[in-house]
Structures are given as structure tokens and as C-alpha cells.
Amino acid sequence: MPACCTIPMPEAMSSMCENWDSGERRNFIASVISGTLFALGWWCIIDASAAYPDQKDFPHEYHVCGVMSTLAMLLVNTVTNGQVRGDMYTDGCLGPFGARIWLFLGLMLSFGSLIAACWILFGGYVIYASAHQWPGVAIFLQNMFIFFGSIIYKIGRSEDNWG
């Protein structure tokens, strides 16, 4: 290999990776990964919309799936784990039961959007052997990325330093 292509690795790199603790940066890392997945999902659908602006190639009604998935991400991540457990939220109309209902509705909407994206991909593009399959794949990728971004943001954060 030519000398210009080799990148020298420091000797301390292996010990640095072994001793790395992500505890204090956990919220930052979860937020960055989640935001990247969310942006990547919307980037896919914007690309498909720009590449296939015609209604017959990419019906505009299919965008509802991504909007519902985005709304589900907001629903899932507006309640904290402490509110769901009943540790932090005991007042209000329904208390922890209301927080659990809110989380359940958000997860149900999220799964529903992902299932609808599968249906759009296979029902609208794969089965009929459409000439352009990228819009169906983009709808599915958008909803999959938003779904995984939502889950990573929900379970990847630590709420210890909030209270």
C-alpha cells in the first residue's frame, strides 16, 4: 500500500476505546443518532418526491404515512419514563394511567404507520411491478427510520439528571 494511504493509529487508541464511558454523554449520543435517523427518513421521501413529482408515479396521499409517523414520534417522546412508572406524575386528571394511555396511543400510531408503509410498498409498487419502485421504498425507509429514531430516543436517554 502506498505511504500516502496509510493512517497511523496512536498506540493509546486501544486503551482509550476500552476505558470509554458513555454515561455522561448518553443523552447526546441518543439525540444525535435519533435526529440523524429522523432527518435521513425525511430526506428519502423528499428525494422521491423531487424525482417523481407526477401523481401517477407517486401519489401524494402516501405522504400521510410519514406525517403520522412523525406525530407518533412526538407522542411517544413527550411522556417520560418516570411519568409512565408513576414516579414523577401523580397529579392531573388520569395520573400515570393517562401517561400510559398516551404512550400506548403513540406506539400504536407508530406501528400503524410502519405497517401502512409496508402495505404501500408491496401493494402499490412491488406486486404490480411498477416501473418506478423508489417511491415505495422511500415511503418504507422514511417510516422505518422515524420509527427506529423514535425508539432510540425513547430508550436511549437517561432521565437521572432531570430532576
C-alpha positions as CSV (number, residue, x, y, z in Angstrom):
1,M,0.0,0.0,0.0
2,P,1.4,3.5,-0.8
3,A,2.6,5.5,2.1
4,C,0.1,8.3,1.4
5,C,-2.8,5.9,2.1
6,T,-1.8,4.7,5.5
7,I,-3.1,6.4,8.5
8,P,-1.0,6.0,11.6
9,M,-3.0,4.9,14.7
10,P,-1.8,6.1,18.0
11,E,-0.7,3.5,20.5
12,A,-3.1,4.8,23.1
13,M,-6.2,4.3,20.9
14,S,-6.9,0.7,22.1
15,S,-6.7,1.7,25.7
16,M,-8.9,4.7,25.1
17,C,-11.6,2.6,23.5
18,E,-11.5,0.1,26.3
19,N,-11.9,2.8,29.0
20,W,-14.5,4.9,27.2
21,D,-17.7,5.5,29.3
22,S,-20.7,6.9,27.5
23,G,-22.7,7.5,30.7
24,E,-22.3,11.3,30.8
25,R,-22.8,11.6,27.0
26,R,-25.7,9.1,26.7
27,N,-28.4,11.7,26.1
28,F,-26.2,13.5,23.5
29,I,-25.4,10.3,21.6
30,A,-29.1,9.1,21.7
31,S,-30.2,12.5,20.4
32,V,-27.7,12.7,17.6
33,I,-28.5,9.1,16.4
34,S,-32.2,9.7,16.6
35,G,-32.1,13.0,14.9
36,T,-29.9,11.6,12.1
37,L,-32.4,8.8,11.5
38,F,-35.3,11.2,11.5
39,A,-33.6,13.5,9.0
40,L,-32.5,10.6,6.8
41,G,-36.1,9.4,6.7
42,W,-37.4,12.7,5.6
43,W,-34.5,13.1,3.2
44,C,-35.5,9.8,1.4
45,I,-39.1,10.9,1.0
46,I,-38.1,14.4,-0.2
47,D,-35.8,12.8,-2.8
48,A,-38.6,10.5,-4.0
49,S,-41.0,13.5,-4.2
50,A,-38.5,15.5,-6.2
51,A,-37.6,12.6,-8.5
52,Y,-41.2,11.6,-9.2
53,P,-43.5,14.7,-9.0
54,D,-46.2,13.2,-11.1
55,Q,-49.3,11.9,-9.3
56,K,-49.4,8.6,-11.2
57,D,-45.8,7.7,-10.3
58,F,-46.0,8.8,-6.7
59,P,-49.5,9.6,-5.3
60,H,-49.4,12.5,-2.9
61,E,-51.7,10.7,-0.5
62,Y,-48.8,8.4,0.5
63,H,-47.2,11.3,2.4
64,V,-49.8,10.9,5.2
65,C,-47.9,7.8,6.4
66,G,-44.8,9.8,7.2
67,V,-46.7,12.7,8.8
68,M,-48.4,10.2,11.1
69,S,-45.1,8.6,11.9
70,T,-43.7,12.0,12.9
71,L,-46.7,12.7,15.0
72,A,-46.3,9.3,16.7
73,M,-42.6,10.2,17.5
74,L,-43.8,13.3,19.2
75,L,-46.5,11.4,21.2
76,V,-44.1,8.6,22.3
77,N,-41.4,11.0,23.4
78,T,-43.4,13.6,25.2
79,V,-44.0,11.4,28.2
80,T,-41.0,10.5,30.4
81,N,-40.4,7.0,31.8
82,G,-41.0,8.4,35.3
83,Q,-44.4,9.5,34.3
84,V,-45.3,6.1,32.9
85,R,-44.0,4.4,36.1
86,G,-45.8,6.9,38.3
87,D,-42.7,8.2,40.0
88,M,-42.9,11.8,38.8
89,Y,-46.5,12.3,37.7
90,T,-49.2,11.7,40.3
91,D,-51.5,14.8,39.7
92,G,-53.8,15.6,36.9
93,C,-56.9,14.0,35.5
94,L,-55.7,10.5,35.0
95,G,-52.2,10.5,36.6
96,P,-49.8,7.7,35.5
97,F,-52.7,5.9,33.8
98,G,-53.1,8.8,31.4
99,A,-49.4,8.8,30.6
100,R,-49.6,5.1,29.8
101,I,-52.6,5.6,27.5
102,W,-50.7,8.5,25.8
103,L,-47.6,6.2,25.3
104,F,-49.8,3.3,24.1
105,L,-51.5,5.6,21.5
106,G,-48.2,6.9,20.3
107,L,-46.7,3.4,19.9
108,M,-49.9,2.2,18.2
109,L,-49.8,5.1,15.8
110,S,-46.1,4.4,15.2
111,F,-46.6,0.7,14.4
112,G,-49.6,1.5,12.3
113,S,-47.6,3.9,10.2
114,L,-44.9,1.3,9.7
115,I,-47.4,-1.3,8.7
116,A,-49.1,1.1,6.3
117,A,-45.7,1.9,4.7
118,C,-45.2,-1.9,4.1
119,W,-48.6,-2.1,2.6
120,I,-47.9,0.9,0.3
121,L,-44.5,-0.6,-0.7
122,F,-45.9,-4.0,-1.6
123,G,-49.4,-3.1,-2.6
124,G,-48.6,-0.2,-4.7
125,Y,-45.2,-0.9,-6.2
126,V,-43.9,-4.5,-5.8
127,I,-47.0,-6.6,-6.7
128,Y,-47.9,-4.5,-9.7
129,A,-44.3,-4.4,-10.9
130,S,-44.3,-0.6,-11.2
131,A,-41.7,0.9,-13.5
132,H,-40.6,3.1,-10.6
133,Q,-40.2,1.4,-7.3
134,W,-38.1,4.0,-5.5
135,P,-41.2,5.9,-4.2
136,G,-42.5,2.8,-2.4
137,V,-39.0,2.0,-1.0
138,A,-38.7,5.7,0.1
139,I,-42.0,5.6,2.0
140,F,-41.0,2.4,3.8
141,L,-37.5,3.7,4.6
142,Q,-38.9,7.0,5.9
143,N,-41.2,5.3,8.3
144,M,-38.7,2.7,9.3
145,F,-36.0,5.4,10.1
146,I,-38.6,7.6,12.0
147,F,-39.7,4.5,14.0
148,F,-36.2,3.5,15.0
149,G,-35.3,7.1,15.7
150,S,-38.2,7.3,18.0
151,I,-37.4,4.1,19.8
152,I,-33.7,5.1,20.2
153,Y,-34.7,8.5,21.5
154,K,-37.2,6.9,24.0
155,I,-35.0,4.2,25.5
156,G,-31.5,5.8,24.8
157,R,-32.0,8.7,27.1
158,S,-31.2,8.8,30.8
159,E,-33.6,10.9,32.9
160,D,-31.4,10.9,36.0
161,N,-30.2,14.4,35.7
162,W,-33.6,16.0,35.0
163,G,-35.0,16.2,38.5
